[in-house]
């Protein structure tokens, strides 16, 4: 049957492409026809292929998800709501990055296996170059919402699917990713997907607007809608501008509206509204916008900060002690240096330190010196004025040092900062003044600095790779964070992070003993970051409400199989429970709280592991 369907599909694609030049009407939309032609003539793909899509390795998937961490966090709630709306009709939801790689998905356990066989799975790649015409690929090429219904797909492997997808753009108009809703079975009539398409487009706008609002915290923002009651809750149009009135960001609908209205995008908010209109729109409820059939409201700039990522509070005794001491140091206007392996939570520690300090009401601004090309670090840190260099924005850009004024600047991986910039940073810290690139005068800034690194800065100083004077200014107080394998709150962290990732995936899961033992026994070279990614992956692929050993990535399963057999007496889970009881003087309530479990669960595990409690004899 599959072979017959495949041959029939090949004949259909070939016939349509052959006759398209001389027939005014073809049985597929123009967008699909153009994609078919590229798939055959440019990408040389076989329309009869039954092979599923390429799936990223676990390491590559983790890298993609880490790069899209902010996008994933902001999109998570909207993706979960969309799945709740469509799951009853056996649809699954995929979220891809800007290259069409699936970085998040939601699917009911009852259809998970069938969806996986059809290629609807975490880590699948949906570019047109690889898969031909499909929902995600059509959005990547057209930058518009689209439905690719059943035999619209170019490759025979996907002709049973219906896929409706919509783009999500960042505030500068670049593609962030794609929201896709797909089903294994559906009516043949394309119109059956009309309601699904509305839901997908609405969800894409929600994610886009949420990302816009997060990115524009430091600017004036206007929300606008044709109906006053929707201005605050569901704005169609978003515009952001800086203190000088220069437009900094537009959401996609505002961009389309202004291009259609004016033929170009304005550079200054004054080209659209006068200052008195903006003042009225910022002091009251939604106001009618003269010249537009819209109502709008303006909000003042907020202090720009990094996203508050849901992360467990520190319970490890050493980390708690470090926080208490670091807070005292920071409030005495001394720089703090946080050291530790990659992924131990240095930025989380820095954010908690900022929130506990006297500058908690100020901004918390971050720069990862290792994640930004060396040629861009200077402009990111110091900013620049209009025309400062070839390719510079005509609006200029405020640097992170100025954005952190009155608050905290977190310099992650400071050991990767180029020597030339170390000199400029030292001058800023010594004099409290910053000069944007191309600026004629310096400006005062009031900042406190927290730095982090996994490198040995003292060794780098001796090797001439890090300035000694900067090292002594930044390392007023040094705190070494323990790796995950040495933390005494590992069990609590596993349960808390599992709860977060299960909620993000819209599932409820229980951790089996074998999986828990593997998680506790593993060495975790990537520490907390790796643990979160592993749990997220496991929640996405597990079935039946239980997270089993087979649901964990291969490296954890392999480590568990290679380890010597664990008895109840020597298992990591038993030792962790015993350590918690001893540390809390055999008080069940305190030990259970430290472990992140209930007293009933503690008593059950005490019995299972044959732990003799003094008060239970």
C-alpha positions, 0 to 999 in steps of 0.5 A: 500500500505504501509503495502504491501511494509512493508511486502515485505521489511521484506521478502526481508531483511530476505531472503537476510540475510538467504541466504547470507552465502551460496550464493556468490552474494547478491543483495546489497553491502557488506557494506549494508549487514553487516549493515542489519545483525547488525541492526537485530542481534545486535540492534534488530530493526524491518525492517517493522517499519514505525516509523520515526526517533527520534527527539531531544527536543529543549533544547537538540538540542540547546545544540548539536548546541552550542557544534558544534558552530565552526563546524556549522559556518565553514560549513554554506557556503559550505552547502548553496552552496551544497543546491543551486546545488541540490535544483532544483532536490528536494534534501535537505541537512543535516549536522549532528554532530559526533553522527548522530544528525542533527544540520543544514539542508537546504530544499525548502519550497515547499517540507519542509512538505513532508521532515519533514514527512519523517524524514528529519528534524532538530534534527533527530537522525540517528545512526545505533543503532536507525534507522538501515541502512541509509546514515548517519549511514553508514558513522558513521560506515564505516567512508567513503562516501556512498550511501544508495539507496531506499531499501538499507535502513533497516527500511521500513519507509525509503525505498522511500528515497535515501541518499548520505553522506560523513564524515568530519574529524578534523585535528587529524582524529576524525569524526566531522560530516556528510554531507548528501543529500537526496531526497524523490523520485529518479530513482530505479537505484543506478547509478542515484546518481553518480553525487550527490555523487561527490558533497557531497564528494567535499563539505565534503572536503571543510568543512574539509579543512576550519576547518583544516586551522582555527585550524592550524593558529599557525603552518606552513601549506603545501597545495598540489595538483597534478595540480599546479593551484589548490594548493591554491584554492582547495588543496587535501592535507594539512599538518601542523607542529610546529616550531620544525618541528613536524607534528601536523595535516593532512587532511584525504586525506594526512593521507590516502596518507601517510599511503598507501605510508609509512605504517605509519604516519611520526612524523616530516616534515623532514621525508618527505622534506628537509628544503631547499625544504620547504624554496623554497615552502614558497617563491614562487608559487606552487613548484614541491615536489620531491618524490611526484607527487604533487605541493605544497606551504608552508605558515608561521604561523599566529597568532592564534585567535578565530573565528570571529563570525558574531555578531551585534556591540554594540548599547546599550548605556551602552555597548558602554560606557563600551567598551570605558572605558574598552579600556582605562583600557586595554591599561594601562596594567590592567586586565579587568573583564566582568560580566553578566548572561549566554549568554549576550555576554561576549566573544563578548565584550572581542573580541571587546575590544581586537580589539579596543585595542593596541594589536589588531594585536596580538592573541586573545586566549580563554579558557572556564574554565567551558567547559573543565574537571578540569583534562585537564585545566592545560595542556590546559593553561600551555601546556606540554613537550613530556612525561610529563605524562602518555597519553601525546602526544609524540609531547608535546603541546604548552599551551594557555598562550604561544599561547597568547604571545603578545596578549590577553588571555580571560578566560571565566567562571574564577569562575570555575577555580580550586583553585590549578590552581588559584595559578599557574595563579597568579604566571604567571601574577605576574612574566610574566613567564610560565613553561609547565608541565614537563619543566625544565625551565620557558619561558617569556610571554607577555599577557594581561588578560580579564576574564568573569564570571556569578558568584559573585566572591566577594562572592566566595572570602569570602567563600574561593572558589576563591583566594583573591589575584587573584581576586584583580589582575584580577578585576582591572576594572569590567564591568557588561553587561546588560541582553537582556531583559534590552537592549535598542537595542533589536529590532535592535538585533532581526532584525540583528540576524534574517537576519544572521540566514535566510542567513545561512539557505538560506531563506528569511523571514519576521517577523510577528507582533505576532512573533515580539511581542513574541520575544520582550516580552520574558524574555530571560533567555539565553540572546543573545545565546538563541535568536540566537538559537531560530531564527535559529530554526524558520528560519529552520522550517518556511514556505512561507517566513513568520516567524509566532508565531507558528514557535517559540519554545513552551516556547515563544508561551506559554509565549505569550499566558499566557501574558495579551492581548497587545494593540497597546498602551502598546505593547513592539514594540510600547514602543521600537519605542517610546523610540528610538524616544525620545532618538534621540530627535524625529529625524526619521533618527537617530531613524530608524538607532538605531532600525536597520530599514529603515525610511519608515518602521519607519514611517509605524510603527509609524502610526500603533502604533498611535505614535504622533510625534511633527514634524508630527502634 
